[in-house]
Amino acid sequence: MTRRHGFTLIELLVVIAIISILAVILFPVFAQARDKARSTSCLSNCRQIGMAFVQYTLDYDENLPLTSFPLPGNSWTTTVQPYIKSSAILRCPSDASPQWNPGSTPRLSSYFLNAWMSGVAGFGNLASIQRPASVIYLAESAENTTPRDHFHPFHWGTPAERTNGFMQNLTWDPVNNRTREFALFRHQGGFNVTYADGHSKWVQWSNTWNNPPRPQVWSGAYDPRQ
């Protein structure tokens, strides 16, 4: 009679233990790779939107697009559509806001435009911006925000600098000294932005916000007056 050989219980337990160890090691690596891929896709979105802004200004005598305030129909998400290949680039793949779901209040974009340069604050033209390559024009917005398309850096900062108490409480976190309007840690501890000259890159909040800001320049890399 031939004798059959099989795995013993100890051998099976050893194999299971090895697989478990490999899973513990590899799963974080896979998660990081996935997040890196999403970050790269998001950065590509920012670059395409930046190019759309550049093309828009060329067609409109260097005037920058407007935002949804005070007229919702003026949103840049609508006016730059002819320069964007697909509306899908308005959403970051890591933006899990429920406002994207059918039946909810629609979310205009995963990216907010700097309200300093929305045409209503005196910086609606490229020529009015001192250093376009140093001023952040577009940034990733936090999830679950109201359905708007812009952020408010002129309301950030300390109480002595506030221009509107209600808006500062809405947009600024005084405990952590940072804005509430951005997805500050969405991609490897940072977020993607587009500058006024059209180029985009990944940044960290601490590298873009002056702490404390220079006198009369409240918002670091978000202030076109610098």
N, C-alpha and C positions, 0 to 999 in steps of 0.2 A: 504494500500500500504506500502511495506517495504521501508525504507529509506536507501539509500546507503551512506557509509562513505568513504571518500578519503582523501588524503594528501592535505593540504592547501599549497599555494604558499610559505608562511613563513616557514612551516615545510620542504619543499623541499630545500629551500635556506639554512636552518640550516644544513641539511644532507650534502649538497654539500660543505658547509664551513668546516664541520668536516672532510670530506674525503680529502679536499684540505690540511688541516692542517696536517693530518696523512701522506699524500704524501710528504709534505715538510720535515717532520721529518724522515720518513723511507727511502726515496730515497737515501740520503747520506749514510745511514747505509748499504743499499744494495750495493751501489757503493764501499764502503770500504771493505765489505765482499768479493766482486768479486775481487778487487785488491789484497786482502790478499791471496785469493785462487791462483791467478796468480803468486804472489810472491813466494808462497810455491811450486808451480809447477816449477818455474824457479830455485829455490834453489835445488830442486830435480835434475834438469838437471845438475846443476853445480856439485853436488855430484857424479852423474854418470860419468860425464866427468873426474872429479878428480880421480875416481877409475880407469877409462880407462888409464889415464896418469900413475898411479902407476903400473898397469899391463904391460904397454908398457915398462917402465923402467926396470922391472924385466926381461923382455925378451931380452932387449938390453943393458945389462951390466950397468944399471943406467944412460944410455944416454937418454936425453929428446928429444921429437919429434921436427922436424924443422917446419919452417913457410913458407909461400908463397914467401918470399924474401930470396935469389934472384931467386929461381926457383919456379914458381907457383905449379908445380907438387909435391913439398915437403910439401905442407900444412898439418898441423896436423889434419885438418878436414877429410883428406883422410887416412893418415897413422894410425890413431887410430880407424878407422871404425871397424876392427875386434874385438875391445874391447867394442864397443858401440852397444847396442841392437837395437837401431833405430836411424836413422838420424834425426828424429823429435826432439830429445833432443838438437839439435844444435840451435833451435829457442826458444827464450823466448816468452811465450804467449802474453806478453804485447808489443812485438816488432812489430810495425806497419809500418816498413820501406817498401816503395813501391818496393824495390828491391826483395821482396819475390814474387811479382806478376809475372805471366807468361809473357814472352816477354821482360822483363827488364833485365839489367845486373844482373846476379845471386849474391845473398848475401851468403857468405860461412857460416856465423854463427852469432848468436846474441852475441857471446862471443869472446873476443880477448885474445890471449896469450901474456904474457910479453916478449917483444923482447930481454930483457937482457938474457933470458934463452932459446933462440931459436937455440942455437948451433953455432952461428956466433959471439957472443960477449964475448966468454970465459967462459960462465956459462951454457954450454950444458949438464953438468953432475951433478947429485944430490950431489956428494961429493964436488963440487965447491961452493955450496950454504952454507953460514955460518949458517943460521937459517931457515930451510925449513918451519917450522910451523909459521913463522912470516913474510914471504915474499909472497905477492900476485902474483899468477902465472896466473890466469885467471880472467877476469872481464867483466861485461856487456858492450857492445859497444853501442855508440850513434846510433840513427837511421840515415838513409840517408848517411852513410859513404861510402867511396869507397870499392869495394869488396875485402877486405883483411882480414887477420885472426890474426893480432897482433897489440899491441900498443907500443908506443915509450917513455918510461919514461926518458930515457937519453937525450931527447930533451926538457923536461919540465923545468920550473924554470925561474929565472930572466935573463935579457940579459947578465949579467956577467957570467952566468953559461952555456949559450947556446953553443952547439957544432955544430949546423947547423941552421943558421938563417931562411932558408926556412921551414925546418921541425918544428922549434919551432913555427913559425907563424901558421903553419898548425895544430899543435897539442895542443897549449897552449893558454889559455885565460888570458892575463896579467891584464885585468881590474878586473876580479873576482878571480884571482889567483887560477885557477883550469884548469884541462885538458879539451880539447874539445872532447876527444876520448871516453869518457864513458857516459852511461845513468845514470848520477849521482843521479837523483831524480825519477827514474822510479817506485820504490816501497816504498811508505810511506816515501819519503824524503831520500831514500838511494838506494843501489843496492847490488846485490849478487856477491860474489867473491869466488874463490877457491885458497887455499894456496899451496905452493910447496910440502907439505907433503900429499896433497890429501883431506884435510878437507875443508868444505865450510861454509860460513855464510853470513848474511846480515850485511852491514857496511854503514857508512856515510863517505863522502869524508874528512871532517874535522878530523875524527879519524884515517885516514890512511895516510894523507899527513903532513909532518913536515913543519911548517910554522914559521920562515924560516927553510929550511932543514939544517941539520948539515953540516959542511964543508966537501966537497968532497963526500957527500952522498946526492944526489940531490932529490931522489924520495921517501923518507919515506919508507913505507911498500912495495914499488915496487922495491927496490934496493937490489939485492942479496949480495952486499958487506958489508951491515951493520952487 
